[in-house]
Amino acid sequence: MLVLAATPLGDSRDASPRLVEAFTNADVIAAEDTRRTRNLISALGVTPTGRMVSFYDAVETSRIAGLVEAIQEGKSVLLVTDAGMPSVSDPGYRLVAACVEADLPITCLPGPSAVTTALALSGLPCDRFCFEGFAPRKPGERRKWLSALATEPRTAVFFESPHRIASLLADAAEVLGADRRAAVCRELTKTYEEVRRGGLGELAKWAEDGVRGEITVVLSGAEPVETPELATLVEQVRELAAAGARLKDAAAEVAAEHGVSKKSLYDAAVAK
């Protein structure tokens, strides 16, 4: 079968006994970075009996057929990434999908996750959250992505590079507001673990001098905004139309401002 296994974020002592057993007995170990996995295996005092193959982004697709074939032959394939759970912003999803398609057994050895670890440490609401993967690299795409989070009511968790965290926080403060609460978690479970909590403006200023290490950001959800009564919005549409705007354009503008359906608002304006 295919075995997905979470690996420690930094401290090898977080490895579960089941992970140690899986490293020992797997016929094939598919590792995102074979060097890092060998270092972990050494730290755990494990002597693997199977072979190890690399399974990172550039070779993921080409490796799938061989791993599926190995499972079909009755072998156990252990999939691990550098840290945390496979498939979560790491290789793994395509292999799992291929095994599902081939009706092969799959299991998971749960364990460390930077997403839930950062969420728990953030001091922000954890009852509902969304995971956004890595923030976009290009400034324009990043600001568009941040704009989509402007009205997101759930706490959002995402990853960012230490080289871009300062610019991301500066953009976030501008797009989402300097007072929007967030937490920047770096080097989780490692020697220099640090969690900085505060408003986006405060965090952006802190990051100006540079931030090192693996980074996970937790962003508070947007505060609920009360939507005015439909009659009030229709009146705003009619006022814009009276000032010379086309009714459709007026409805679109008011709808975008208040986060309501453009069609519903237009239809209501026409009906009245």
Backbone as CSV, one residue per row, in Angstrom:
resi,resn,N_x,N_y,N_z,CA_x,CA_y,CA_z,C_x,C_y,C_z
1,MET,0.836,-1.197,0.000,0.000,0.000,0.000,0.876,1.255,0.000
2,LEU,0.228,2.375,-0.236,0.903,3.666,-0.122,0.714,4.176,1.295
3,VAL,1.812,4.586,1.927,1.770,5.119,3.282,2.243,6.570,3.249
4,LEU,1.353,7.500,3.574,1.725,8.905,3.698,2.130,9.139,5.149
5,ALA,3.267,9.787,5.364,3.725,9.967,6.740,4.197,11.388,6.986
6,ALA,3.695,11.972,8.072,4.146,13.304,8.477,5.508,13.179,9.144
7,THR,6.398,14.115,8.825,7.737,14.121,9.419,7.922,15.370,10.284
8,PRO,8.852,15.335,11.247,9.048,16.479,12.147,9.343,17.774,11.393
9,LEU,8.872,18.879,11.960,9.137,20.195,11.367,10.585,20.606,11.584
10,GLY,11.198,20.129,12.649,12.583,20.502,12.931,13.219,19.636,13.999
11,ASP,12.427,19.256,14.983,12.935,18.464,16.095,12.625,16.991,15.849
12,SER,13.657,16.176,15.653,13.466,14.764,15.322,12.705,14.004,16.400
13,ARG,12.684,14.546,17.627,11.972,13.866,18.712,10.460,13.885,18.523
14,ASP,9.985,14.684,17.559,8.558,14.711,17.270,8.134,13.557,16.367
15,ALA,9.097,12.763,15.902,8.755,11.609,15.066,7.982,10.581,15.883
16,SER,6.938,10.037,15.288,6.137,9.045,15.998,6.786,7.666,15.907
17,PRO,6.488,6.772,16.859,6.986,5.392,16.772,6.553,4.713,15.472
18,ARG,5.371,5.073,14.973,4.897,4.483,13.712,5.754,4.939,12.535
19,LEU,6.231,6.186,12.557,7.111,6.659,11.490,8.432,5.899,11.529
20,VAL,8.974,5.698,12.719,10.220,4.933,12.861,10.037,3.526,12.296
21,GLU,8.917,2.897,12.621,8.629,1.552,12.129,8.491,1.539,10.611
22,ALA,7.829,2.577,10.071,7.635,2.651,8.624,8.957,2.836,7.897
23,PHE,9.835,3.670,8.421,11.160,3.838,7.818,11.926,2.510,7.804
24,THR,11.754,1.744,8.857,12.478,0.476,8.978,11.977,-0.567,7.988
25,ASN,10.658,-0.622,7.785,10.072,-1.739,7.052,9.646,-1.443,5.617
26,ALA,9.593,-0.184,5.204,9.103,0.139,3.856,9.988,-0.477,2.779
27,ASP,9.346,-0.977,1.732,10.109,-1.502,0.590,10.703,-0.362,-0.229
28,VAL,9.945,0.744,-0.318,10.411,1.925,-1.057,10.108,3.162,-0.219
29,ILE,11.089,4.037,-0.073,10.887,5.326,0.585,10.990,6.409,-0.477
30,ALA,9.871,7.072,-0.751,9.857,8.179,-1.715,9.997,9.472,-0.927
31,ALA,11.109,10.176,-1.110,11.442,11.333,-0.279,11.600,12.593,-1.119
32,GLU,11.052,13.693,-0.615,11.184,14.975,-1.313,12.658,15.342,-1.475
33,ASP,13.423,15.203,-0.421,14.866,15.465,-0.451,15.547,14.274,0.235
34,THR,16.191,13.428,-0.555,16.775,12.202,0.007,17.842,12.500,1.054
35,ARG,18.554,13.600,0.891,19.603,13.928,1.873,18.990,14.277,3.227
36,ARG,17.957,15.084,3.218,17.303,15.452,4.476,16.635,14.246,5.122
37,THR,16.064,13.393,4.299,15.426,12.192,4.851,16.474,11.261,5.455
38,ARG,17.607,11.117,4.810,18.671,10.269,5.373,19.175,10.852,6.695
39,ASN,19.237,12.175,6.778,19.658,12.802,8.042,18.646,12.503,9.152
40,LEU,17.348,12.559,8.809,16.318,12.253,9.792,16.406,10.789,10.222
41,ILE,16.565,9.909,9.256,16.678,8.479,9.560,17.861,8.212,10.482
42,SER,18.974,8.900,10.206,20.162,8.741,11.051,19.890,9.230,12.469
43,ALA,19.212,10.388,12.580,18.900,10.946,13.903,17.976,10.022,14.692
44,LEU,17.145,9.256,13.975,16.213,8.346,14.629,16.846,6.990,14.929
45,GLY,18.068,6.793,14.425,18.751,5.526,14.660,18.126,4.365,13.912
46,VAL,17.573,4.658,12.744,16.872,3.648,11.955,17.793,3.070,10.883
47,THR,17.646,1.776,10.615,18.348,1.133,9.508,17.303,0.642,8.510
48,PRO,17.056,1.394,7.434,16.027,0.999,6.468,16.397,-0.304,5.754
49,THR,15.375,-1.057,5.391,15.598,-2.279,4.629,15.254,-2.093,3.147
50,GLY,14.532,-1.013,2.824,14.128,-0.770,1.446,15.010,0.248,0.749
51,ARG,14.685,0.509,-0.511,15.436,1.497,-1.288,14.780,2.857,-1.181
52,MET,15.557,3.904,-1.432,15.044,5.270,-1.378,15.112,5.904,-2.753
53,VAL,14.038,6.609,-3.135,14.015,7.345,-4.399,13.588,8.783,-4.125
54,SER,14.029,9.689,-4.955,13.640,11.089,-4.795,12.237,11.304,-5.352
55,PHE,11.499,12.214,-4.724,10.128,12.504,-5.153,9.846,13.974,-4.867
56,TYR,10.456,14.855,-5.671,10.253,16.297,-5.524,9.503,16.821,-6.749
57,ASP,9.180,18.100,-6.728,8.291,18.684,-7.739,8.682,18.352,-9.174
58,ALA,9.968,18.487,-9.502,10.409,18.338,-10.889,10.309,16.902,-11.406
59,VAL,10.343,15.920,-10.506,10.318,14.517,-10.947,9.043,13.791,-10.516
60,GLU,8.174,14.482,-9.803,6.982,13.851,-9.236,6.184,13.090,-10.291
61,THR,5.853,13.743,-11.385,5.016,13.121,-12.414,5.670,11.879,-13.015
62,SER,6.971,11.965,-13.275,7.666,10.834,-13.908,7.852,9.648,-12.973
63,ARG,7.772,9.867,-11.673,7.979,8.787,-10.707,6.693,8.012,-10.394
64,ILE,5.547,8.596,-10.685,4.276,8.016,-10.237,4.046,6.601,-10.766
65,ALA,4.239,6.391,-12.061,3.964,5.075,-12.654,4.767,3.976,-11.966
66,GLY,6.052,4.229,-11.708,6.903,3.235,-11.068,6.470,2.918,-9.649
67,LEU,6.031,3.940,-8.911,5.599,3.724,-7.532,4.259,2.987,-7.489
68,VAL,3.360,3.344,-8.401,2.077,2.637,-8.484,2.320,1.170,-8.826
69,GLU,3.227,0.915,-9.749,3.553,-0.456,-10.129,4.123,-1.235,-8.947
70,ALA,4.974,-0.574,-8.143,5.552,-1.239,-6.975,4.456,-1.663,-5.994
71,ILE,3.467,-0.790,-5.796,2.353,-1.119,-4.885,1.530,-2.265,-5.460
72,GLN,1.314,-2.244,-6.767,0.551,-3.317,-7.409,1.258,-4.666,-7.280
73,GLU,2.577,-4.622,-7.151,3.357,-5.852,-6.974,3.387,-6.323,-5.528
74,GLY,2.711,-5.578,-4.646,2.634,-5.989,-3.255,3.628,-5.326,-2.331
75,LYS,4.316,-4.294,-2.823,5.309,-3.606,-2.003,4.678,-2.426,-1.256
76,SER,5.333,-2.039,-0.175,4.882,-0.869,0.580,5.735,0.330,0.183
77,VAL,5.063,1.428,-0.146,5.741,2.671,-0.533,5.463,3.710,0.536
78,LEU,6.504,4.220,1.146,6.387,5.253,2.176,6.704,6.601,1.548
79,LEU,5.776,7.537,1.600,5.981,8.870,1.033,6.188,9.887,2.148
80,VAL,7.329,10.574,2.116,7.624,11.617,3.104,8.123,12.865,2.391
81,THR,7.895,14.013,3.012,8.442,15.265,2.506,9.452,15.791,3.523
82,ASP,10.008,16.964,3.258,11.060,17.491,4.136,10.554,17.743,5.550
83,ALA,9.306,18.172,5.661,8.733,18.463,6.979,7.223,18.535,6.857
84,GLY,6.519,17.967,7.832,5.071,18.039,7.821,4.436,16.964,6.954
85,MET,3.207,17.208,6.555,2.389,16.210,5.870,2.511,16.292,4.353
86,PRO,2.787,15.171,3.684,2.794,15.161,2.215,1.476,15.682,1.661
87,SER,1.533,16.290,0.500,0.380,16.858,-0.229,0.001,18.253,0.239
88,VAL,0.394,18.660,1.447,0.042,19.992,1.947,1.135,20.972,1.518
89,SER,0.944,21.574,0.340,1.955,22.446,-0.283,3.271,21.711,-0.488
90,ASP,3.199,20.414,-0.655,4.352,19.551,-0.896,3.930,18.461,-1.869
91,PRO,4.893,17.742,-2.469,4.521,16.646,-3.369,3.666,15.600,-2.655
92,GLY,2.822,14.920,-3.424,2.025,13.844,-2.848,0.638,13.701,-3.448
93,TYR,-0.015,14.817,-3.712,-1.396,14.770,-4.186,-1.553,13.908,-5.446
94,ARG,-0.664,14.081,-6.415,-0.800,13.343,-7.683,-0.614,11.841,-7.490
95,LEU,0.293,11.466,-6.610,0.497,10.044,-6.337,-0.720,9.449,-5.642
96,VAL,-1.269,10.177,-4.693,-2.485,9.716,-4.010,-3.616,9.552,-5.022
97,ALA,-3.788,10.525,-5.892,-4.855,10.463,-6.900,-4.663,9.260,-7.818
98,ALA,-3.407,8.981,-8.187,-3.123,7.836,-9.056,-3.448,6.523,-8.355
99,CYS,-3.156,6.450,-7.068,-3.466,5.234,-6.305,-4.975,5.070,-6.122
100,VAL,-5.667,6.168,-5.929,-7.131,6.113,-5.830,-7.711,5.605,-7.149
101,GLU,-7.192,6.134,-8.255,-7.666,5.732,-9.582,-7.413,4.239,-9.824
102,ALA,-6.272,3.730,-9.325,-5.922,2.318,-9.505,-6.536,1.423,-8.428
103,ASP,-7.333,2.011,-7.541,-8.001,1.277,-6.462,-6.987,0.548,-5.573
104,LEU,-5.915,1.267,-5.209,-4.881,0.707,-4.342,-5.066,1.222,-2.915
105,PRO,-4.692,0.428,-1.926,-4.864,0.862,-0.529,-3.912,1.995,-0.153
106,ILE,-4.417,2.925,0.625,-3.646,4.091,1.076,-3.912,4.281,2.562
107,THR,-2.872,4.599,3.312,-3.058,4.951,4.711,-2.180,6.142,5.046
108,CYS,-2.377,6.698,6.227,-1.638,7.901,6.612,-1.176,7.781,8.060
109,LEU,0.072,8.127,8.299,0.610,8.204,9.650,0.590,9.672,10.047
110,PRO,-0.378,10.096,10.875,-0.508,11.517,11.212,0.663,12.005,12.039
111,GLY,0.813,13.303,12.075,1.918,13.876,12.844,2.032,15.369,12.658
112,PRO,3.237,15.910,12.740,3.447,17.360,12.710,2.910,18.033,11.456
113,SER,2.406,19.249,11.645,1.947,20.083,10.534,2.190,21.531,10.898
114,ALA,2.891,22.253,10.032,3.151,23.673,10.297,1.858,24.465,10.324
115,VAL,0.858,24.018,9.558,-0.418,24.735,9.483,-1.103,24.759,10.841
116,THR,-1.336,23.590,11.409,-2.071,23.530,12.673,-1.215,23.979,13.853
117,THR,0.103,23.794,13.763,0.985,24.257,14.838,0.956,25.780,14.929
118,ALA,1.088,26.449,13.781,1.043,27.912,13.757,-0.322,28.423,14.187
119,LEU,-1.365,27.767,13.727,-2.726,28.168,14.090,-2.920,28.118,15.604
120,ALA,-2.450,27.040,16.221,-2.607,26.888,17.664,-1.819,27.945,18.435
121,LEU,-0.653,28.337,17.917,0.207,29.303,18.598,-0.198,30.754,18.341
122,SER,-1.015,30.985,17.337,-1.284,32.354,16.884,-2.074,33.189,17.884
123,GLY,-2.897,32.555,18.676,-3.783,33.312,19.559,-4.994,33.853,18.835
124,LEU,-5.202,33.404,17.590,-6.350,33.833,16.794,-7.400,32.720,16.779
125,PRO,-8.646,33.043,16.451,-9.704,32.025,16.466,-9.352,30.811,15.605
126,CYS,-9.579,29.616,16.140,-9.224,28.376,15.445,-10.436,27.531,15.069
127,ASP,-11.645,28.020,15.409,-12.823,27.189,15.172,-13.109,26.992,13.692
128,ARG,-12.759,27.994,12.867,-12.884,27.886,11.409,-11.661,28.524,10.781
129,PHE,-11.020,27.812,9.854,-9.848,28.400,9.195,-9.719,27.856,7.785
130,CYS,-8.951,28.547,6.960,-8.659,28.088,5.609,-7.151,28.114,5.401
131,PHE,-6.652,27.221,4.564,-5.226,27.160,4.255,-5.026,27.652,2.835
132,GLU,-4.123,28.617,2.647,-3.941,29.269,1.355,-2.639,28.886,0.651
133,GLY,-1.915,27.891,1.166,-0.667,27.488,0.516,0.394,28.566,0.620
134,PHE,1.154,28.770,-0.467,2.162,29.833,-0.513,1.550,31.094,-1.119
135,ALA,1.906,32.234,-0.577,1.452,33.507,-1.138,2.068,33.682,-2.530
136,PRO,1.351,34.308,-3.477,1.901,34.534,-4.818,3.190,35.350,-4.769
137,ARG,4.096,35.057,-5.678,5.400,35.738,-5.687,5.341,37.139,-6.299
138,LYS,4.596,37.276,-7.405,4.571,38.557,-8.111,3.704,39.565,-7.360
139,PRO,4.195,40.813,-7.228,3.477,41.830,-6.447,2.022,42.029,-6.868
140,GLY,1.763,42.104,-8.169,0.400,42.323,-8.643,-0.524,41.175,-8.268
141,GLU,-0.051,39.949,-8.484,-0.851,38.775,-8.142,-1.038,38.675,-6.633
142,ARG,-0.003,39.075,-5.881,-0.084,39.008,-4.420,-1.142,39.979,-3.889
143,ARG,-1.185,41.191,-4.427,-2.156,42.173,-3.962,-3.582,41.733,-4.330
144,LYS,-3.744,41.122,-5.487,-5.053,40.608,-5.893,-5.486,39.486,-4.951
145,TRP,-4.524,38.630,-4.601,-4.788,37.521,-3.674,-5.157,38.048,-2.285
146,LEU,-4.455,39.080,-1.838,-4.775,39.692,-0.546,-6.158,40.329,-0.562
147,SER,-6.511,40.932,-1.681,-7.836,41.560,-1.791,-8.945,40.537,-1.608
148,ALA,-8.685,39.303,-2.082,-9.685,38.242,-1.935,-9.866,37.844,-0.472
149,LEU,-8.844,38.128,0.358,-8.932,37.802,1.787,-9.558,38.944,2.600
150,ALA,-9.836,40.051,1.935,-10.352,41.226,2.643,-11.664,40.942,3.354
151,THR,-12.493,40.087,2.757,-13.792,39.785,3.363,-13.884,38.338,3.860
152,GLU,-12.750,37.624,3.870,-12.745,36.224,4.320,-12.987,36.170,5.831
153,PRO,-14.091,35.564,6.269,-14.399,35.566,7.702,-13.581,34.569,8.517
154,ARG,-12.988,33.575,7.840,-12.216,32.562,8.558,-10.769,33.000,8.774
155,THR,-10.138,32.502,9.803,-8.701,32.695,9.995,-7.989,32.015,8.834
156,ALA,-7.015,32.705,8.226,-6.290,32.153,7.073,-4.854,31.838,7.463
157,VAL,-4.361,30.714,6.985,-2.983,30.286,7.243,-2.289,30.129,5.900
158,PHE,-1.072,30.648,5.779,-0.326,30.478,4.541,1.169,30.530,4.810
159,PHE,1.940,30.079,3.829,3.401,30.057,3.928,3.986,31.225,3.143
160,GLU,5.175,31.641,3.522,5.883,32.686,2.789,7.391,32.514,2.941
161,SER,8.117,32.944,1.925,9.579,32.888,1.938,10.133,34.001,2.828
162,PRO,11.254,33.767,3.518,11.852,34.832,4.333,12.299,36.027,3.500
163,HIS,12.542,35.799,2.197,12.976,36.887,1.320,11.826,37.799,0.898
164,ARG,10.587,37.312,1.050,9.433,38.093,0.601,8.499,38.496,1.732
165,ILE,8.751,38.035,2.940,7.805,38.282,4.029,7.631,39.773,4.320
166,ALA,8.706,40.543,4.221,8.602,41.984,4.508,7.681,42.676,3.504
167,SER,7.865,42.383,2.209,7.022,43.016,1.190,5.588,42.515,1.282
168,LEU,5.409,41.250,1.629,4.053,40.729,1.782,3.320,41.431,2.918
169,LEU,3.978,41.573,4.056,3.331,42.220,5.199,3.030,43.685,4.909
170,ALA,3.926,44.353,4.175,3.684,45.752,3.812,2.460,45.859,2.905
171,ASP,2.366,44.956,1.923,1.200,44.950,1.035,-0.069,44.609,1.813
172,ALA,0.044,43.644,2.719,-1.120,43.219,3.496,-1.645,44.362,4.364
173,ALA,-0.732,45.109,4.957,-1.140,46.242,5.793,-1.882,47.287,4.967
174,GLU,-1.436,47.473,3.723,-2.071,48.464,2.855,-3.421,47.972,2.339
175,VAL,-3.479,46.713,1.932,-4.697,46.170,1.329,-5.752,45.819,2.380
176,LEU,-5.311,45.241,3.501,-6.246,44.726,4.511,-6.403,45.632,5.721
177,GLY,-5.509,46.617,5.830,-5.569,47.520,6.975,-4.480,47.215,7.988
178,ALA,-3.855,48.246,8.515,-2.740,48.087,9.444,-3.137,47.422,10.752
179,ASP,-4.430,47.495,11.102,-4.878,46.953,12.387,-5.342,45.504,12.310
180,ARG,-5.422,44.952,11.116,-5.859,43.542,10.994,-4.856,42.649,11.719
181,ARG,-5.341,41.808,12.608,-4.455,41.001,13.450,-3.857,39.833,12.680
182,ALA,-2.624,39.501,13.042,-1.926,38.389,12.397,-0.836,37.876,13.319
183,ALA,-0.276,36.736,12.957,0.870,36.184,13.680,1.845,35.636,12.649
184,VAL,3.115,35.948,12.828,4.171,35.418,11.971,4.949,34.398,12.793
185,CYS,4.900,33.148,12.351,5.550,32.055,13.083,6.761,31.577,12.284
186,ARG,7.919,31.607,12.902,9.122,31.186,12.180,9.863,30.100,12.950
187,GLU,10.501,29.199,12.183,11.325,28.130,12.754,10.574,27.308,13.799
188,LEU,9.339,26.936,13.486,8.514,26.183,14.429,9.193,24.891,14.874
189,THR,9.198,24.656,16.155,9.781,23.496,16.863,11.302,23.487,16.862
190,LYS,11.927,24.492,16.248,13.391,24.517,16.170,13.973,25.393,17.277
191,THR,15.275,25.447,17.334,15.967,26.164,18.410,15.553,27.628,18.494
192,TYR,15.422,28.283,17.351,15.131,29.717,17.343,13.658,29.997,16.995
193,GLU,12.778,29.137,17.450,11.346,29.346,17.219,10.921,30.727,17.735
194,GLU,10.105,31.401,16.928,9.621,32.731,17.314,8.227,32.947,16.755
195,VAL,7.349,33.525,17.553,6.009,33.890,17.097,5.796,35.360,17.410
196,ARG,5.594,36.166,16.371,5.316,37.595,16.542,3.842,37.835,16.250
197,ARG,3.155,38.450,17.186,1.727,38.704,17.046,1.461,40.201,17.072
198,GLY,0.483,40.646,16.303,0.137,42.067,16.316,-0.629,42.452,15.079
199,GLY,-0.799,43.761,14.891,-1.456,44.260,13.689,-0.516,44.132,12.500
200,LEU,-1.067,44.114,11.289,-0.238,43.972,10.092,0.762,45.121,9.949
201,GLY,0.359,46.322,10.319,1.275,47.458,10.237,2.460,47.277,11.161
202,GLU,2.205,46.833,12.380,3.267,46.595,13.355,4.190,45.472,12.892
203,LEU,3.623,44.414,12.351,4.424,43.287,11.882,5.246,43.663,10.647
204,ALA,4.682,44.492,9.773,5.415,44.934,8.585,6.652,45.728,8.988
205,LYS,6.506,46.582,9.995,7.634,47.382,10.477,8.703,46.474,11.092
206,TRP,8.275,45.471,11.851,9.210,44.517,12.459,10.010,43.761,11.401
207,ALA,9.361,43.419,10.282,10.003,42.602,9.250,10.942,43.395,8.346
208,GLU,10.941,44.711,8.449,11.760,45.533,7.563,13.250,45.203,7.639
209,ASP,13.724,44.798,8.809,15.149,44.498,8.986,15.523,43.092,8.546
210,GLY,14.547,42.325,8.079,14.820,40.975,7.598,14.361,39.917,8.588
211,VAL,13.848,38.833,8.041,13.376,37.712,8.856,13.938,36.437,8.249
212,ARG,14.455,35.572,9.079,15.046,34.324,8.582,14.202,33.118,8.962
213,GLY,14.444,32.017,8.258,13.840,30.745,8.621,12.567,30.416,7.855
214,GLU,12.030,29.243,8.172,10.760,28.796,7.596,9.621,29.583,8.240
215,ILE,8.733,30.145,7.407,7.717,31.067,7.931,6.302,30.619,7.590
216,THR,5.448,30.668,8.611,4.013,30.433,8.441,3.292,31.652,9.004
217,VAL,2.367,32.197,8.218,1.613,33.383,8.639,0.174,32.981,8.939
218,VAL,-0.352,33.512,10.032,-1.751,33.293,10.392,-2.430,34.662,10.405
219,LEU,-3.489,34.801,9.633,-4.193,36.080,9.477,-5.603,35.965,10.036
220,SER,-5.980,36.911,10.862,-7.331,36.872,11.440,-8.384,37.066,10.360
221,GLY,-9.549,36.511,10.597,-10.651,36.673,9.659,-11.184,38.099,9.687
222,ALA,-11.878,38.465,8.625,-12.444,39.812,8.532,-13.636,39.943,9.475
223,GLU,-13.774,41.099,10.048,-14.925,41.379,10.904,-16.183,41.433,10.043
224,PRO,-17.286,40.871,10.506,-18.524,40.911,9.713,-18.989,42.345,9.497
225,VAL,-19.456,42.611,8.305,-19.928,43.957,7.953,-21.438,43.900,7.732
226,GLU,-22.133,44.786,8.378,-23.581,44.827,8.210,-23.942,45.426,6.848
227,THR,-24.775,44.691,6.105,-25.203,45.164,4.795,-26.472,45.999,4.941
228,PRO,-26.491,47.192,4.360,-27.692,48.031,4.450,-28.901,47.327,3.848
229,GLU,-30.091,47.766,4.219,-31.318,47.221,3.667,-31.333,47.402,2.151
230,LEU,-32.000,46.478,1.456,-32.057,46.523,0.000,-32.623,47.852,-0.493
231,ALA,-33.610,48.357,0.193,-34.225,49.624,-0.232,-33.210,50.759,-0.206
232,THR,-32.331,50.730,0.792,-31.293,51.768,0.901,-30.308,51.656,-0.259
233,LEU,-29.938,50.425,-0.597,-28.995,50.221,-1.706,-29.619,50.622,-3.045
234,VAL,-30.887,50.291,-3.209,-31.582,50.675,-4.445,-31.614,52.196,-4.571
235,GLU,-31.813,52.889,-3.467,-31.826,54.347,-3.483,-30.467,54.895,-3.920
236,GLN,-29.374,54.252,-3.447,-28.032,54.670,-3.853,-27.835,54.461,-5.357
237,VAL,-28.353,53.349,-5.871,-28.259,53.073,-7.307,-29.008,54.146,-8.096
238,ARG,-30.200,54.486,-7.641,-31.010,55.483,-8.350,-30.361,56.869,-8.320
239,GLU,-29.692,57.185,-7.211,-29.007,58.481,-7.108,-27.855,58.550,-8.112
240,LEU,-27.092,57.445,-8.249,-26.011,57.420,-9.224,-26.550,57.507,-10.643
241,ALA,-27.671,56.821,-10.877,-28.277,56.861,-12.213,-28.790,58.258,-12.533
242,ALA,-29.349,58.913,-11.526,-29.860,60.273,-11.732,-28.732,61.250,-12.031
243,ALA,-27.512,60.899,-11.539,-26.354,61.764,-11.774,-25.701,61.502,-13.132
244,GLY,-26.268,60.536,-13.886,-25.767,60.308,-15.239,-25.196,58.928,-15.507
245,ALA,-25.076,58.089,-14.479,-24.531,56.749,-14.691,-25.588,55.828,-15.269
246,ARG,-25.155,54.856,-16.082,-26.091,53.843,-16.546,-26.567,53.021,-15.350
247,LEU,-27.798,52.575,-15.401,-28.363,51.854,-14.262,-27.546,50.596,-13.932
248,LYS,-27.118,49.873,-14.963,-26.328,48.666,-14.740,-24.998,48.995,-14.073
249,ASP,-24.357,50.075,-14.526,-23.079,50.477,-13.953,-23.260,50.921,-12.506
250,ALA,-24.344,51.632,-12.257,-24.624,52.100,-10.903,-24.857,50.906,-9.971
251,ALA,-25.613,49.916,-10.456,-25.887,48.721,-9.654,-24.596,47.957,-9.371
252,ALA,-23.717,47.858,-10.367,-22.449,47.146,-10.205,-21.569,47.838,-9.172
253,GLU,-21.543,49.170,-9.216,-20.705,49.929,-8.280,-21.183,49.763,-6.837
254,VAL,-22.463,49.898,-6.622,-23.019,49.772,-5.265,-22.885,48.335,-4.768
255,ALA,-23.111,47.365,-5.656,-23.005,45.951,-5.281,-21.586,45.602,-4.851
256,ALA,-20.604,46.095,-5.594,-19.205,45.821,-5.258,-18.818,46.448,-3.919
257,GLU,-19.350,47.626,-3.655,-19.018,48.332,-2.414,-19.570,47.611,-1.188
258,HIS,-20.721,46.982,-1.337,-21.380,46.370,-0.172,-21.368,44.843,-0.197
259,GLY,-20.744,44.260,-1.220,-20.630,42.815,-1.268,-21.938,42.081,-1.472
260,VAL,-22.794,42.624,-2.326,-24.081,41.981,-2.611,-24.144,41.622,-4.094
261,SER,-25.162,40.883,-4.475,-25.321,40.449,-5.858,-25.674,41.621,-6.768
262,LYS,-24.884,41.790,-7.822,-25.138,42.875,-8.778,-26.476,42.667,-9.480
263,LYS,-26.763,41.415,-9.879,-28.003,41.133,-10.603,-29.221,41.393,-9.725
264,SER,-29.149,40.933,-8.474,-30.294,41.123,-7.571,-30.565,42.604,-7.340
265,LEU,-29.487,43.367,-7.185,-29.643,44.807,-6.950,-30.187,45.509,-8.182
266,TYR,-29.706,45.131,-9.367,-30.181,45.722,-10.615,-31.662,45.401,-10.824
267,ASP,-32.007,44.121,-10.582,-33.401,43.716,-10.769,-34.330,44.486,-9.817
268,ALA,-33.861,44.700,-8.587,-34.668,45.433,-7.617,-34.822,46.887,-8.028
269,ALA,-33.754,47.463,-8.579,-33.805,48.863,-9.021,-34.765,49.026,-10.194
270,VAL,-34.748,48.073,-11.107,-35.650,48.114,-12.272,-37.091,47.943,-11.832
271,ALA,-37.331,47.029,-10.917,-38.683,46.728,-10.448,-39.331,47.921,-9.773
272,LYS,-38.534,48.720,-9.095,-39.081,49.874,-8.373,-39.217,51.056,-9.299
